[in-house]
Amino acid sequence: MKRRMLSVLVLTLALVVTATADDAKPKKKGDRAGGKNAGAAQLLKPFEAVDLTEEQTAKIKALGKAMNEKSNAIREEAGVTQELMKKRAEAMKEARESGKKGKELAAEVDAKAGLTDAQVNAMKKVAELRKNFMQEAVALLTAEQKEKLPARVKATGKTEGKEKAKGKGKKKKEAE
């Protein structure tokens, strides 16, 4: 009887330890729900403040999917790997912390990341695709929805020239 109780106790303990060990595993950065579809959630993130209809959500996801396919093809063709993207992100963080902006920032980031001219051009094309995606996505919204957008999304969604936006800032400063 004692032997039977002891074996049941040991088996129970083994099951509890195994179950607890599975729960304690730290999640890796790549272990997020959705896998490949997680990119769609990221594309919709700027539009969280806006109550998108199901139709708008579907259209934005379709636009995003097309953009992702094109940008992945551009990166692959130019040989831009995940390692290069990580180096570039680290270089960007360092350059921003040092106070650099604009073309100076871009030149330093590309040099530190070790990007070739072809890779730099590919990254510019990808940025242009992203900008076009945002413009097309914002164009799907109603006027009320556009009002709810964060300022940074409104700025990328505008199709007006930069001069007009800069002019508004100058007038505001002059009025003060």
VENCOR-V14557 format. One record per backbone hydrogen bond with DSSP energy under -1.0 kcal/mol. CO is the residue of the C=O (numbers start at 1). NH is the residue of the N-H. If there is no record, write none. Layout:
co->CO nh->NH
co->CO nh->NH
//
This chain:
co->1 nh->5
co->2 nh->6
co->3 nh->7
co->4 nh->8
co->5 nh->9
co->6 nh->10
co->7 nh->11
co->8 nh->12
co->9 nh->13
co->10 nh->14
co->11 nh->15
co->12 nh->16
co->13 nh->17
co->14 nh->18
co->15 nh->19
co->16 nh->20
co->17 nh->21
co->18 nh->22
co->19 nh->23
co->20 nh->24
co->28 nh->31
co->30 nh->32
co->32 nh->35
co->34 nh->37
co->35 nh->38
co->37 nh->41
co->38 nh->42
co->39 nh->43
co->40 nh->44
co->44 nh->47
co->45 nh->48
co->47 nh->50
co->50 nh->52
co->53 nh->57
co->54 nh->58
co->55 nh->59
co->56 nh->60
co->57 nh->61
co->58 nh->62
co->59 nh->63
co->60 nh->64
co->61 nh->65
co->62 nh->66
co->63 nh->67
co->64 nh->68
co->65 nh->69
co->66 nh->70
co->67 nh->71
co->68 nh->72
co->69 nh->73
co->70 nh->74
co->71 nh->75
co->72 nh->76
co->73 nh->77
co->74 nh->78
co->75 nh->80
co->81 nh->85
co->82 nh->86
co->83 nh->87
co->84 nh->88
co->85 nh->89
co->86 nh->90
co->87 nh->91
co->88 nh->92
co->89 nh->93
co->90 nh->94
co->91 nh->95
co->92 nh->96
co->93 nh->97
co->94 nh->98
co->95 nh->100
co->96 nh->99
co->101 nh->105
co->102 nh->106
co->103 nh->107
co->104 nh->108
co->105 nh->109
co->106 nh->110
co->107 nh->111
co->108 nh->112
co->109 nh->113
co->110 nh->115
co->116 nh->120
co->117 nh->121
co->118 nh->122
co->119 nh->123
co->120 nh->124
co->121 nh->125
co->122 nh->126
co->123 nh->127
co->124 nh->128
co->125 nh->129
co->126 nh->130
co->127 nh->131
co->128 nh->132
co->129 nh->133
co->130 nh->134
co->131 nh->135
co->132 nh->136
co->133 nh->137
co->134 nh->138
co->135 nh->139
co->138 nh->141
co->142 nh->146
co->143 nh->147
co->150 nh->154
co->151 nh->155
co->152 nh->156
co->153 nh->157
co->161 nh->165
co->162 nh->166
co->163 nh->167
co->164 nh->168
co->165 nh->169
co->166 nh->170
co->167 nh->171
co->168 nh->172
co->169 nh->173
co->170 nh->174
co->171 nh->175
co->172 nh->176
//
